[in-house]
Every structure is written in structure tokens, then in C-alpha cells.
């Protein structure tokens, strides 16, 4: 009625599917002899009551001299314009907010924010996602591509993810200009010029006993944290964020939860007598949930990930070494002094076994 029709047509029969089905959809006709028409949806999606209501809205527009087809096209264009107006900064903030909870730790999220603020936002932050060009990406990365290549690679990867998010959410409809192949091989050139990877500087195992005497002469929470780091061969953030509820003082076992481990898996650490002495001393001055607490850090409540490095390099004058390097010291000590199977040392370091088949069958963590 009043120009609203249910149009029924026979669909094309598909081979092997029997008789063809019927297509049923709503249409509104208006003008001389129904010369103008507009579809309102299929019967399976739009009920008779909904079709009548929508038809009345369109007839109201027609009475006011508005072409409902052009009106709908303009509305879609406005919506698309709003989407297209999303800037790189806005897209990045939305991407980070969506994914932050799934990232390994708070530090990883902070690194995302800081690298984008430092290297992307100054040049691209206020540019609309849909307008980003390969040349703009090149100009953003070129200043650090050779001087800070590792950082530049991470920035490129993060920008690529942000623009992928923009494409999926319909804020961009052209190829991603931050893709590795285009940026590296075409715009910025090959990275074969890079020097060999420089690993964390590590102290030779033979020098550790002498250094240990120096370390024991130091007081303070940072020195205690560094002792436990060396004695357990753990990573910096695993130690700085250690909580008392992770440590079984009776069994002398520290269980680091998976969300704080690089591999995302829970890691059990056997605590030697010297390691237990460190923990017992910290227990006497315990102040909250964290083993290595800090009044300075109101945000986290524990010492920063730079505390031990500052002690080692600035306080003790050993700027040729790093905290992470003590893991390498441990690995060399095991190989040179004890001849244990490599799997034992790799488990102690919480490394993933490179042979996936072996890893699938080898379930023990060699605690004994």
C-alpha cells in the first residue's frame, strides 16, 4: 500500500541444489507511475511493520522535497568522512587501549606509548590515517633508520599495526604504507649494512667471586636485588617485581607467574642458601607486597628496572657490564665448571627449547 511493495522473484538455480528459491524484498515506489524506487531490505531482515515505518519516514522526506536516495548517500558520505578524519594519534590511542590488557606487562605498554610519542606523533600524530603516504613513513623513520635501527624497526612495526587497525575499522582503505617490505627494501634500503648484533656485556665467571665481595659491602635494597638476580639468573623485571606471595620460604622455591615471564609460562626458581639469606634479610624490613619495595615509586611500589644498573655502572663504576649480562655469566659458569646438560641450564634461564619436538615431550623443569 501507498507505494510499498513486496517484490518476489525467482533466484537462479544452482547446480546440484534442486529447485531455485524465491527472493523477497521490500521496495518503495514514488513519482509518476512509480518511476522512482528505493529498496528497504529483504523480508528475512525487515518485518512488515518495520517496512511500513521506514516507508513513512521516506514519504515524509519526499513531501519536503528531499530525494531519499541522495539523502542516504550523503549520510553515508558524512559517516565515512568522520571515520576518515581519525588521526594517527587517535588510532594509536584506541589500538593501545584495546590491546594493553593482553600485553605481557605494563612496561611493554609504556614502551608502545613512549616510542610513538617520541618518533611518530611529532610528524604524523595529527595526520588523518587515510592520508598517510609511504613518503611520510619514510621521512619519519629515515632519521633513526641507521643510527637507532632496532628502535626504528620497532617503531615501524607499531605504526604498521596502528594503520592495520585503522583499515579494519574502516578508517583507511588503501595499502598499509608502513609494511616491512615496502618501507625497508624500497624506501629505506636494505639493512645488510648493519653490524653484528651486540649482546649485553657480561662479566667473566672467573671475575664474579671478586665482584661478589664488592657487592656484599654495599647496603640498600638495590644491592640486595642485584644479589638475588645473580644467584637466580633471572631477568631484571622478574626480580624488581617479585612479590612475597610468589615465594615459598619453607620449600625455598620462588614461582614467577607467567604474565611476568618473557615466554609467558610460569617459572619455578630453586633458591640456594645465599639466595635465602637475601630474602630473609629483606623479610626483616618488608614493607608491602613487593620484596624489593620503594617509597619513591608511588605508581608501582617496587624499585625501578634501572635501580640495579645504576648501582652497577654508576655506584660501582662498572659501566662495561650490564645486569642482564649476569645471565650469560651464569650460562658460561655452568658449561665450564659443571658440565651439566644444556637443557638444565636453559630451563634455569627460562629459555624456550629451540627444538619444538623435544620441547613438546620434555615436560620436566629439572627442579631437582
C-alpha positions as CSV (number, residue, x, y, z in Angstrom):
1,X,0.0,0.0,0.0
2,X,0.9,3.7,-0.7
3,X,3.9,2.7,-2.8
4,X,5.2,0.0,-0.6
5,X,5.6,-3.3,-2.4
6,X,6.9,-6.8,-1.6
7,X,8.8,-7.8,-4.7
8,X,9.1,-11.6,-5.2
9,X,11.5,-13.0,-7.8
10,X,12.9,-16.4,-8.5
11,X,16.6,-16.8,-7.7
12,X,18.9,-18.5,-10.2
13,X,19.0,-22.3,-9.6
14,X,22.4,-23.6,-8.6
15,X,23.7,-26.8,-10.0
16,X,23.0,-29.7,-7.7
17,X,20.8,-27.8,-5.3
18,X,17.4,-28.6,-6.6
19,X,14.7,-26.1,-7.3
20,X,15.5,-22.4,-7.2
21,X,14.4,-20.5,-4.2
22,X,12.5,-17.2,-4.1
23,X,13.9,-13.8,-3.3
24,X,11.5,-11.5,-1.4
25,X,12.4,-7.9,-0.6
26,X,10.7,-4.6,0.2
27,X,10.7,-1.6,-2.2
28,X,9.1,1.9,-2.1
29,X,8.0,3.4,-5.3
30,X,7.0,7.1,-5.9
31,X,6.6,9.6,-8.6
32,X,4.7,9.4,-11.9
33,X,3.7,5.8,-12.4
34,X,6.2,4.8,-9.7
35,X,9.2,6.0,-11.8
36,X,11.4,6.3,-8.7
37,X,12.1,3.4,-6.3
38,X,14.3,2.5,-3.3
39,X,14.9,-0.8,-1.7
40,X,14.2,-1.2,2.0
41,X,15.7,-4.6,2.7
42,X,14.9,-8.3,2.4
43,X,11.8,-9.9,4.0
44,X,14.1,-12.1,6.1
45,X,15.7,-9.0,7.7
46,X,12.8,-6.4,7.7
47,X,9.3,-7.2,9.0
48,X,6.1,-5.7,7.5
49,X,5.8,-3.3,10.4
50,X,9.4,-2.2,10.0
51,X,9.0,-1.7,6.3
52,X,5.8,0.4,6.8
53,X,7.6,2.6,9.4
54,X,10.6,3.1,7.1
55,X,8.4,3.8,4.1
56,X,6.6,6.5,6.1
57,X,9.9,8.2,7.0
58,X,10.9,8.2,3.3
59,X,7.5,9.6,2.2
60,X,7.9,12.4,4.8
61,X,11.2,13.3,3.1
62,X,9.6,13.2,-0.3
63,X,6.8,15.6,0.8
64,X,9.6,18.0,1.9
65,X,11.3,17.9,-1.4
66,X,14.1,15.6,-0.3
67,X,15.2,12.7,-2.6
68,X,15.6,9.9,0.0
69,X,18.2,8.1,-2.2
70,X,20.5,11.1,-2.3
71,X,19.8,11.8,1.4
72,X,21.0,8.3,2.3
73,X,24.1,8.6,0.1
74,X,25.0,11.9,1.7
75,X,24.5,10.4,5.2
76,X,26.9,7.5,4.3
77,X,29.4,10.0,3.0
78,X,29.3,12.0,6.2
79,X,29.8,8.9,8.3
80,X,32.7,7.9,6.1
81,X,34.2,11.4,6.4
82,X,34.0,11.1,10.2
83,X,35.8,7.8,10.0
84,X,38.4,9.1,7.6
85,X,39.0,12.0,10.0
86,X,40.6,9.7,12.6
87,X,44.2,10.8,13.1
88,X,47.2,8.6,13.7
89,X,47.4,9.7,17.3
90,X,43.7,8.8,17.9
91,X,44.1,5.5,16.1
92,X,47.2,4.7,18.2
93,X,45.4,5.6,21.4
94,X,42.4,3.4,20.5
95,X,44.7,0.5,19.5
96,X,46.7,0.7,22.7
97,X,43.6,0.9,24.8
98,X,42.2,-2.2,23.1
99,X,45.3,-4.3,23.4
100,X,47.1,-3.1,26.5
101,X,45.4,-5.7,28.8
102,X,46.7,-8.5,26.6
103,X,50.3,-7.4,26.6
104,X,52.9,-9.2,28.7
105,X,53.4,-6.4,31.3
106,X,52.9,-2.7,31.9
107,X,56.4,-1.9,30.7
108,X,55.6,-3.2,27.2
109,X,52.6,-0.9,27.1
110,X,54.7,2.0,28.2
111,X,57.2,1.3,25.5
112,X,54.5,1.4,22.9
113,X,53.3,4.8,24.1
114,X,56.8,6.3,24.5
115,X,58.2,5.2,21.1
116,X,55.1,6.5,19.3
117,X,55.2,9.8,21.2
118,X,58.9,10.3,20.5
119,X,59.2,9.2,16.9
120,X,55.7,9.2,15.3
121,X,53.4,11.8,16.8
122,X,55.7,14.8,16.1
123,X,55.4,14.3,12.4
124,X,52.3,12.0,11.8
125,X,50.3,12.4,15.0
126,X,47.8,14.9,13.6
127,X,47.7,13.4,10.1
128,X,44.5,11.6,9.1
129,X,45.0,7.8,8.8
130,X,43.5,7.7,5.4
131,X,46.0,10.3,4.1
132,X,49.3,8.7,5.3
133,X,51.6,8.1,2.4
134,X,54.7,5.9,2.0
135,X,56.9,9.1,1.7
136,X,55.6,10.3,5.1
137,X,56.5,7.0,6.7
138,X,60.0,7.2,5.1
139,X,60.5,10.7,6.3
140,X,59.5,9.7,9.9
141,X,61.8,6.7,10.0
142,X,64.8,7.8,8.0
143,X,66.5,9.9,10.7
144,X,66.8,6.8,13.0
145,X,66.9,4.0,10.5
146,X,70.7,3.7,10.7
147,X,71.5,5.4,14.0
148,X,68.9,3.6,16.0
149,X,67.9,0.7,13.7
150,X,66.4,-1.6,16.4
151,X,64.2,1.2,17.7
152,X,63.3,2.2,14.1
153,X,62.3,-1.3,13.4
154,X,60.0,-1.4,16.4
155,X,58.5,2.0,15.6
156,X,57.8,0.8,12.0
157,X,56.1,-2.4,13.3
158,X,54.0,-0.5,15.7
159,X,52.9,2.1,13.1
160,X,52.1,-0.8,10.8
161,X,49.8,-2.3,13.4
162,X,48.1,1.0,14.1
163,X,47.4,1.6,10.4
164,X,46.2,-2.0,10.1
165,X,43.7,-1.3,12.9
166,X,42.6,1.8,11.0
167,X,42.0,-0.3,7.9
168,X,40.0,-2.9,9.8
169,X,37.8,-0.3,11.4
170,X,37.3,1.4,8.1
171,X,39.4,4.5,8.8
172,X,41.7,3.7,5.8
173,X,41.0,1.8,2.6
174,X,44.4,1.8,0.8
175,X,47.5,-0.4,1.2
176,X,49.4,0.0,4.5
177,X,52.4,2.3,3.8
178,X,54.3,1.0,6.9
179,X,54.6,-2.6,5.7
180,X,58.1,-4.0,6.2
181,X,58.7,-5.0,2.5
182,X,57.8,-1.6,1.1
183,X,59.5,0.5,3.8
184,X,62.7,-1.4,4.2
185,X,63.5,-2.7,0.8
186,X,62.2,0.2,-1.4
187,X,62.1,3.4,0.7
188,X,64.9,3.0,3.2
189,X,67.2,0.5,1.6
190,X,68.5,-2.9,2.8
191,X,69.7,-3.3,6.3
192,X,72.7,-5.5,5.3
193,X,74.9,-2.7,6.3
194,X,74.2,-3.4,10.0
195,X,77.0,-4.7,12.1
196,X,76.8,-8.0,14.0
197,X,74.4,-7.9,16.9
198,X,76.0,-6.6,20.1
199,X,75.0,-8.7,23.1
200,X,74.6,-7.5,26.7
201,X,78.1,-7.1,28.2
202,X,78.7,-9.9,30.7
203,X,81.2,-10.4,33.4
204,X,83.5,-13.4,33.0
205,X,82.6,-16.1,35.5
206,X,86.2,-16.0,36.9
207,X,85.7,-12.4,38.0
208,X,82.4,-12.9,39.8
209,X,83.8,-14.0,43.2
210,X,85.9,-10.8,43.5
211,X,82.9,-8.7,42.4
212,X,80.7,-10.5,44.9
213,X,82.8,-9.3,47.8
214,X,82.4,-5.7,46.5
215,X,78.7,-6.2,46.2
216,X,78.4,-7.6,49.7
217,X,80.0,-4.4,51.0
218,X,77.1,-2.4,49.6
219,X,74.0,-1.7,51.6
220,X,70.5,-0.9,50.3
221,X,67.6,-2.6,48.5
222,X,69.2,-2.3,45.0
223,X,72.3,-4.3,46.1
224,X,70.0,-7.0,47.6
225,X,68.1,-7.2,44.4
226,X,71.3,-7.5,42.3
227,X,72.4,-10.3,44.6
228,X,69.2,-12.2,44.0
229,X,69.4,-11.5,40.3
230,X,72.9,-13.0,40.1
231,X,72.0,-16.0,42.3
232,X,68.9,-16.9,40.4
233,X,69.9,-15.9,36.8
234,X,66.6,-14.2,36.5
235,X,65.7,-11.2,34.3
236,X,65.6,-7.7,35.8
237,X,61.8,-7.2,35.8
238,X,61.3,-10.7,37.2
239,X,63.3,-9.6,40.3
240,X,62.2,-6.0,40.7
241,X,58.6,-7.0,40.6
242,X,59.0,-10.1,42.8
243,X,56.2,-10.4,45.4
244,X,56.2,-12.2,48.7
245,X,53.2,-14.4,47.8
246,X,55.3,-15.9,45.0
247,X,58.0,-17.2,47.4
248,X,57.7,-20.4,49.4
249,X,60.2,-19.7,52.2
250,X,59.8,-23.2,53.7
251,X,60.3,-25.1,50.4
252,X,62.9,-22.5,49.2
253,X,61.1,-22.1,45.8
254,X,60.2,-18.9,44.0
255,X,57.4,-19.3,41.4
256,X,57.4,-16.4,38.9
257,X,53.9,-16.1,37.3
258,X,53.6,-16.5,33.5
259,X,52.5,-12.9,32.9
260,X,55.9,-11.6,34.0
261,X,57.9,-14.1,32.0
262,X,59.2,-13.5,28.5
263,X,57.9,-16.8,27.3
264,X,54.6,-16.3,29.1
265,X,55.0,-19.5,31.1
266,X,55.3,-19.9,34.9
267,X,58.9,-20.4,36.0
268,X,60.0,-22.1,39.2
269,X,63.3,-21.0,40.7
270,X,65.1,-23.1,43.3
271,X,66.5,-20.8,46.0
272,X,70.1,-21.6,47.2
273,X,71.2,-20.9,50.7
274,X,72.8,-17.5,49.7
275,X,69.5,-16.5,47.9
276,X,67.5,-17.4,51.0
277,X,69.8,-15.2,53.1
278,X,69.0,-12.3,50.9
279,X,65.2,-13.0,51.2
280,X,65.4,-13.4,55.0
281,X,67.2,-10.1,55.3
282,X,64.6,-8.4,53.1
283,X,61.8,-10.0,55.1
284,X,63.1,-8.2,58.2
285,X,62.5,-4.8,56.5
286,X,59.4,-5.9,54.5
287,X,57.1,-3.0,53.6
288,X,54.2,-4.2,51.4
289,X,53.7,-6.9,48.8
290,X,56.9,-6.4,46.9
291,X,60.2,-8.0,48.1
292,X,62.3,-5.0,46.7
293,X,60.0,-2.2,47.7
294,X,60.5,1.5,47.1
295,X,58.9,4.6,48.7
296,X,60.0,6.7,45.8
297,X,57.9,4.8,43.3
298,X,54.3,5.6,44.3
299,X,53.0,4.3,41.0
300,X,54.4,0.7,41.2
301,X,55.6,0.3,44.8
302,X,58.8,-1.5,43.8
303,X,62.3,-0.4,42.7
304,X,62.7,0.6,39.1
305,X,64.2,-1.5,36.4
306,X,67.1,0.9,36.3
307,X,68.0,0.6,40.0
308,X,70.4,-2.3,39.7
309,X,72.0,-1.0,36.5
310,X,72.6,2.4,38.2
311,X,74.2,0.6,41.2
312,X,76.4,-1.5,38.9
313,X,77.6,1.1,36.4
314,X,77.5,4.4,38.4
315,X,77.9,3.5,42.0
316,X,80.4,0.7,41.5
317,X,82.0,2.1,38.4
318,X,81.5,-1.0,36.2
319,X,79.9,0.6,33.2
320,X,81.4,-2.1,31.0
321,X,78.9,-4.6,32.3
322,X,75.1,-4.9,32.4
323,X,72.7,-6.6,34.8
324,X,71.2,-8.8,32.1
325,X,74.8,-9.9,31.3
326,X,74.9,-11.9,34.5
327,X,72.6,-14.5,32.9
328,X,75.4,-15.1,30.3
329,X,77.9,-15.3,33.2
330,X,75.7,-18.0,34.8
331,X,75.5,-19.9,31.5
332,X,79.3,-19.9,31.0
333,X,79.8,-20.9,34.6
334,X,77.5,-23.9,34.2
335,X,79.2,-25.0,30.9
336,X,82.8,-24.5,32.2
337,X,82.5,-25.7,35.8
338,X,79.8,-28.3,35.9
339,X,79.3,-29.9,32.5
340,X,75.6,-30.2,33.0
341,X,73.3,-31.0,30.1
342,X,72.4,-27.8,28.2
343,X,68.7,-28.4,28.8
344,X,69.2,-27.9,32.5
345,X,70.9,-24.6,32.1
346,X,68.3,-23.5,29.5
347,X,65.5,-24.3,31.9
348,X,67.3,-22.4,34.7
349,X,67.3,-19.4,32.4
350,X,63.7,-19.9,31.4
351,X,64.7,-20.2,27.8
352,X,62.4,-22.0,25.3
353,X,64.0,-25.0,23.7
354,X,64.7,-24.4,20.0
355,X,63.7,-28.0,19.1
356,X,59.9,-27.9,19.3
357,X,59.5,-31.6,19.1
358,X,61.9,-32.1,22.1
359,X,60.1,-29.3,23.9
360,X,56.7,-31.0,23.4
361,X,57.9,-34.2,25.1
362,X,60.3,-32.8,27.7
363,X,57.9,-31.6,30.4
364,X,60.2,-31.5,33.4
365,X,61.8,-28.3,34.7
366,X,64.8,-30.1,36.2
367,X,64.0,-28.7,39.6
368,X,65.9,-31.4,41.5
